[in-house]
Amino acid sequence: MESTTFNEKGNISIHTENIFPIIKKFLYSDHEIFLRELVSNAVDATQKIKRLASIGEYTGELGDLKIKVSVDKDAKTITISDRGLGLTAEEIKKYINQIAFSGALEFVEKYKDQGVERGAIIGQFGLGFYSAFMVAESVEIISRSYQDAPAARWVCDGSTEFEITGAEKEDRGTDIILHVAPDSEEFLDSFRLKSILEKYGRFLPVEVEFEGEVINETEPIWTKNPTDLTDEDYLSFYEKLYPFSEKPLFWIHLNVDYPFNLTGILYFPKIKNELQLSREKIQLYSRQVFITDEVKDVVPDFLMLLHGVIDSPDIPLNVSRSFLQADANVKKINGYITRKVGDKLVELFKADRAAYEEKFGDIGLFVKYGMISDEKFYDKTKDIVLLKSAGDAPYATLDEYREKTQATQLDKDDNLVWLYTTDAAKQDAYIQSAVSRGYDVLVLDTIIDPHFIGKLEQKLEKTSFKRVDADSLDKLIDKGVTVESILTDDEKKTLKELFESVAGQAYTVDVQPLSADELPVVLTQNEFMRRMNDMSKAGGQPSFFGNMPMSYNLIVNANHPSILRVKNAGDQGLAKQLVDLALLSQGLLSGAGLTEFIKRTVAGL
Ligand SMILES: Nc1ncnc2c1ncn2[C@@H]1O[C@H](COP(=O)(O)OP(=O)(O)OP(=O)(O)O)[C@@H](O)[C@H]1O
């Protein structure tokens, strides 16, 4: 067969009339973004003229550099005016007519040897200007360059045709005039316009004036040197970002310029309840332009609980989510933030343990969440995570707690068993009997704790966790001591049947010889089954275990005097009473069962 021998190279051609509507429609999902883009361009133009002046390329007066935004409802126009470097007719043709040819990048390239860093200039894609067409049916540029050239006027109605002519303009700088399209007249509302300006431009580095008022703060504290700032500065900035919030516990000033650029301040909020967690969010900025408060992919999940500001020109902004997740810079930023937060916590712990302990109620959630979700964070914070015991014992670190329990809570195989309660009030009876045996009981009652327990079991050698009601005391920490049974196997069988008939089918009955100091009947929940059940409830997904009812065991203490009485007299009434007491201590006796129990008890008084 003859082989094909095509070999041709060429350029793929794009027809602008096809691509233009796509840019207009889909470049940004949110139409209000046009204002962010145009004001950013004005900021860039202003920064550029300042830079040119500072390196002696521009020797004229800089004058008032305020950017002015105005709206004319009758003429249906929005105007953005700057006193930046301006554009000559040639430059308009070059930078504006060529979509995706960014003058910003070219400027940085040209002047980088004279100290212009990438970070000073916002634009990077050469697309932002066209977002104007999302809201305007035609756009005018009237500009006068700082260079000796006549002013120029460019008009385009959103088709691929444009017109460029001379213009009258005294001042250096650029006016962008949007002739707002009928379907976008909402943007002619000055409240709306002002709120968009404030949202995106609140911390822009050049003053922006709207209706006679400067709407921004040009030097927000995250751009300053931490040594020049006081606690008051940080607190009042927090108040500005999140009015009416409680004071944050502490904060971290982020500042890195290699291998990526990032500044910001992260605050640890005081958490009042777990539901409120995601209400106030971290705000993401790029060169002081607000981008979003959906920082999901930029900030590690567990740090979403924090508040504050992150500013980085290295986060790709105009691209899709999936790209963001895969972006190497974003990954590095994630790692950096995680490390900084870990460092700060260690520093607080070391500097003043008492103060750290006081805050731990609030920050415990971050620390545990972080330890679960990030190995490096686990390593960093494993020595400063604190455990709290029931009663009034002080907080202990993992090592301290190991030391504390080593002598008393080792089982026969040398495994350390850490007992815990998920509800100290409900499980009080169990806690008290464990404590009277000389055991310690941890309080692990937050939503994150089941996962935290799982993580610790995976990381700590020969250590397991059991909830205080998971078994009889003798079995919770199995010391391998066999308690002799007073009863024969036959007698135990009889007792088992008797208790089964009294307890009903919901409970499995197990007759065991336990120490005499244990209760006559204890209701327990197998640790493994209970965890499976809890997990599937928390995950909201039906699972194999989730579909099964909670399983409870009634452990009958074959060595308890009351049980011997039940056996000797075949006393069903006493058996019922003992079972009800066990149910009561788990909060499982209610309704008719409870009423009967009360009646029976009162009658016996
Ligand atoms: N107000 C202005 N004054 C002077 N030059 C401007 C002005 N607005 C736009 N330009 C020039 O036009 C170019 C293209 O602007 P455009 O907003 O499309 O892209 P960009 O700002 O470079 O990048 P991005 O897409 O990230 O905004 C700019 O790089 C700049 O050179």
The ligand as an SDF file (V2000), in Angstrom:
LIG
                    3D

 31 33  0  0  0  0  0  0  0  0999 V2000
   -6.1450   53.0460   31.4260 N   0  0  0  0  0  0  0  0  0  0  0  0
   -5.1020   52.6540   30.6860 C   0  0  0  0  0  0  0  0  0  0  0  0
   -4.0200   53.4480   30.5410 N   0  0  0  0  0  0  0  0  0  0  0  0
   -2.9620   53.0590   29.8120 C   0  0  0  0  0  0  0  0  0  0  0  0
   -2.8850   51.8550   29.1970 N   0  0  0  0  0  0  0  0  0  0  0  0
   -3.9250   51.0350   29.2770 C   0  0  0  0  0  0  0  0  0  0  0  0
   -5.0810   51.3830   30.0170 C   0  0  0  0  0  0  0  0  0  0  0  0
   -5.9590   50.3260   29.9340 N   0  0  0  0  0  0  0  0  0  0  0  0
   -5.3500   49.3920   29.1590 C   0  0  0  0  0  0  0  0  0  0  0  0
   -4.1420   49.7940   28.7640 N   0  0  0  0  0  0  0  0  0  0  0  0
   -3.1720   49.0630   27.9180 C   0  0  0  0  0  0  0  0  0  0  0  0
   -3.8450   48.0590   27.2390 O   0  0  0  0  0  0  0  0  0  0  0  0
   -3.2910   46.7900   27.5310 C   0  0  0  0  0  0  0  0  0  0  0  0
   -4.3300   45.7190   27.4850 C   0  0  0  0  0  0  0  0  0  0  0  0
   -5.1950   45.8710   28.5920 O   0  0  0  0  0  0  0  0  0  0  0  0
   -5.9940   44.6360   29.1490 P   0  0  0  0  0  0  0  0  0  0  0  0
   -6.7670   45.0470   30.3430 O   0  0  0  0  0  0  0  0  0  0  0  0
   -6.7790   44.0500   28.0470 O   0  0  0  0  0  0  0  0  0  0  0  0
   -4.8580   43.6330   29.5630 O   0  0  0  0  0  0  0  0  0  0  0  0
   -3.8290   43.6450   30.7670 P   0  0  0  0  0  0  0  0  0  0  0  0
   -4.2090   44.6970   31.7430 O   0  0  0  0  0  0  0  0  0  0  0  0
   -2.4650   43.7030   30.2050 O   0  0  0  0  0  0  0  0  0  0  0  0
   -4.0410   42.1950   31.3690 O   0  0  0  0  0  0  0  0  0  0  0  0
   -5.3150   41.5880   32.1400 P   0  0  0  0  0  0  0  0  0  0  0  0
   -6.0410   40.7720   31.1600 O   0  0  0  0  0  0  0  0  0  0  0  0
   -4.6960   40.7780   33.1900 O   0  0  0  0  0  0  0  0  0  0  0  0
   -6.1140   42.7560   32.6290 O   0  0  0  0  0  0  0  0  0  0  0  0
   -2.6460   46.9780   28.8870 C   0  0  0  0  0  0  0  0  0  0  0  0
   -1.6250   46.0590   29.1100 O   0  0  0  0  0  0  0  0  0  0  0  0
   -2.1330   48.4090   28.7850 C   0  0  0  0  0  0  0  0  0  0  0  0
   -0.9150   48.4580   28.1020 O   0  0  0  0  0  0  0  0  0  0  0  0
  1  2  1  0
  2  3  1  0
  2  7  2  0
  3  4  2  0
  4  5  1  0
  5  6  2  0
  6  7  1  0
  6 10  1  0
  7  8  1  0
  8  9  2  0
  9 10  1  0
 10 11  1  0
 11 12  1  0
 11 30  1  0
 12 13  1  0
 13 14  1  0
 13 28  1  0
 14 15  1  0
 15 16  1  0
 16 17  2  0
 16 18  1  0
 16 19  1  0
 19 20  1  0
 20 21  2  0
 20 22  1  0
 20 23  1  0
 23 24  1  0
 24 25  2  0
 24 26  1  0
 24 27  1  0
 28 29  1  0
 28 30  1  0
 30 31  1  0
M  END
$$$$
